[in-house]
Amino acid sequence: MSSIATIGPVGSDCYQAACQYDQDAELLLFRKLSDTIEAFSKGEADYALIPVYNTREGEVKEYFRLVLKMEEGYWIDNVVLPIHLSLGSIANEEPAPTAISTIVGRGSVFKQCDEYIEDNFPDATLMAVQDIEQAMMEIRQKKRYDHAVIDSEELVKKYGFDLIAREVVPHNRTRFAVIGKKRAPLTGYDATAVITQPLKDRVGMLADILGEFTRRGINILDLQSENDIKTQKLRIYVEIEGHIKDKNLKDALTTIESNVIQEEAALKILGSFPRVDMRVKKIKSFGFIGSGGMSNWFAERLENEGYTTYITGRSSSLTPSQMIDMVDVVMICVPISVTSEIIKKYGPLLQDGQALIILAGESENTLQTALLSTSHTIEIMFVHNLWGPQALTMKDKNAAIVRTSRSGSFCSEFEAFLYKYGADIYQDNAQKHDLLMGVSQKLPTIISVALAMTLDQHSINCEDINSHSTLTSLYGVLAMSRIHSQNPRTYAEIMATTGAGKKIVRSFAGNLSRLIDLAEQGQIEKLHGIMEKNTKALNPSFLQSRMKQAQAVDDLMSTPSMKMR
């Protein structure tokens, strides 16, 4: 049987958390946090369980200072416990009730209940105690009817106090850290806690440390800083997603220590442990219809967030029909040309309480089909991620979202997932999305394909293009090359999209024909006038910002290493 050192008394929050972690363990109860850590360090207990965070109180900073003194031991797990605090007092023997003048409790409890006390007992004296049981016994013995106690309902009832109010603080949860002798194994949904040694003063130190995580797409779950008591130098605590055995995370920490801080043993790994989320997640599972690269890309990242995922396709043993009954959210991620067909086939199988999220490049027809093919109780949302499965991260990548009147909490949770990992989210309506996709995808693709066809028709050697290109004219060649170097089927699907995007291509074709006629007629003044009119119509700030981008590309393309030979 294992033993756990924690903070008492019996019935306390720590006691309940320890029982939740291991109901068969022997519990060693102490009055102070330092005594708990000391007992573990001396080998008197196999584990220590201590509070590290409360949703209303914040971090328990004393923990980090004490753990740094431990020679051995790692943060290996967490327990999240709802904290139910009640107010009680002893029964008054007098016929008239006695007003509450003093409220007794632990210091941490007062921090959690400050709003309740301010609203209901603004004039009461607050008496913070370490030994709450001793204080309650004294109140009973001395018949202090004007004293009340705030603590767990179990403890209040244990000493025969009458309940004045239950659940005085809503949304109150505490996270407890479990400290063990050996590091926790990799689970695939982990976090790692790291604290720095006192840092030397250097401009940009914190930004450079955080930037190394950002550059590698590693999410920071928590960040705290304080001055070391002895040296008054800055110490930084970070909790980051991933296990210390993950190569990406390990490389980041090595770079921070050797290149950013530039000191050996500058980082102390407090431990890696199964990730805990203090937020309430409503979604447990996602199921994908479509087994292509993008489905796998999203499934991998959703699994890293703790969700269960299923992928179905033509060759999967699990069929879409079977999968739909197993998940909260159905994701459709198939070629654009068959998206509506798939929705018609599987949409009617969704049941109340599920959501359908469409990952596609065309919204008008797909959303209309989804709304008609599913029950009115099904949540529906459209998401167009403007990146491919080769992307390492979604940070700074564009995501267009079309919410519907049936987009609810499940859709919002998926949107929060995109936001968390740095996607730039743009809210569209269906027609606006397709119109803009006509400008940014459909038309450029058609132009690129037409350019390649033209080169072929005139037997133009691609190697000769470089010698006759300006940096401006090279942009079109680069786009043509990129489109023809990637999946041609995907770009064929983009060109064949329907919806409002068709207007853009047809309008462009008409304008192109007009410009060709004017150019062949030598109508320079008319052509110049059209360009001046265009310049006035375009937003000046848009032109200036895009010109800066173009100049940055020009600078890069002008370097000898980037010139084509």
C-alpha positions, 0 to 999 in steps of 0.5 A: 500500500502506498502512502501520501503526504498531504495537508489535513485535517480529515475532510479537507480539500487536500484529503479529498483530493488524495482519496480521489487519487488513490482511495487505498493509500495511507494518508499522512496529514500535516498542518503546513505545506512545508511539513508535507514536502519535508515528509516526502523528501525524507522518504516518510511518504511515497507521494506528496499531494499539494495545492498549486492552483485555484480558479479564484485564488490563482497560483500557490507560489509557496509550492514552487519555492519548496519544490526547488529545495527538493533534491529528488522528486518530480511532478507526476500527475494532477487532481482537479477537485471542485471545492464546495465551501459552506458557512456554518455556526453553532446553534444558538441557545438564545431565542433571538439569533446572534449576528455574525461578527467574526468569520473563521477560516483558512487564509486560502479559503478567505481568498476564494470567498472574498466576494461572498464575504464582501457582499454578505458580511462586509463588517465581519472580522476575518480570523485566518487560522492554520488549524481549522479543527482546533478553532472549531472546537474552541468555538463550540467549547466557548459557545461563540455564537457570533462566530461562523466558519467557512470550510467544506460542508463535511467539516462543518457538519463533522463538528455539529455546526448548523449550515447557514449557506451552502456553496458560497462560491460558484465555479471554484476548483483547485488543482493539486499536484502529485509529487513522486520519486520517478518521472511519469511516462509519456501518454501523448497528452502531456505537459511539462513544468519548468522553472529557471534559476535566478536569471542575469539581467538581459534585455529581451530575455523573457521574450526570447525564451517565449519566442523559442516555444512559439517558433516551434509551435509549442503552446504555453499553458501557464507563465509566472514570474517572481524575484528570487528572495535571496538575489532579487533576480527574476525567475520564470515558471512555465508550463508547456504542452508536451512531454520532456521526451518529445524531441521538439520540446527537448530541443527547445529547452536545450536551445533556451538553456545554451543559446538564450540564457547561456548558462548550464543548469539554468532550467529545472524540470519540475516534471512531465505529467498528463495534461490537465485542463481547468476549462470544461470541455463539452466535446469528447470525440471527433470523427472524420469522414475522409482519410486524406492528409488534412483529416489526419493533420487535424486528428493528430492535433485534436488527439494532442488536445485530449480528444478521441478521434476516428478517421473513416474512408474508403479503405478504413475498417470502421465505416462512416455510418458506424463512426457517427454513432460513436462521436460528438462531432462529425467532420467532413473533409473530402474533395470539394466536388463530392462534399455535398454528396457526402453530406446528403448521404451521411447527414441524416444519420446524425442524432440530437446533441451532435455537431457537423463541421464541414472542412471545405473550400466552398460554403454556399452549396455545402451549407445549404445541403447540410441544413437541409440534410440534417435535423434542426437540432444538429449544430452546423458550421463551415471551416475553410483552413487556408493551409495544407497538411504539410504545415507544421503549425496553424499559427498565423495561418488564415481560417475562414469560418461561416457560422450558422443559426445552428452553430452552438457550443460544440462549434465554439469549442472547435473554433477555440481550438483553432484560436488557441493554436494561433490561427487567424480567424475570419468570420464570413457569411456563405456568399462572402466566403465564396466570393473572396475565394474566387479572388484569392484561389479560383482566379489565381489558379485559373491564371496560373494554369492558363499561363502554363498552357500558353508557354506550352502552345508557344514552345517557350523554354522555361529556362529563358523566362528568368533572363527576361523577367522583372521581379514583378513579372516573376510573381506570376511565374512563381505562382504557376510553378507552385500550383503545378508542383503540388497536388493538381487534383486539388487545384482542379477542384478549386477551379471547378467550384461553384457559388459566388466565386464564378462571378469573379472569374467571369468578370475578370475574363470580361475585363481582360478581354477589354484590356486586350482590345485597348492594348492592341489598339494602342489606347495608352491614355485609356489604359492609364486612366483605368489604372488611375481609377483602380488606384483610387478605388483601392484602399491606400493603406492596403496598397502601402502594406502590400507594397512593403510585402512586395519589397521584402520579397524583392529583397529576398529574390534579389539575393544571389542564392535565390536567383534561378539559373 
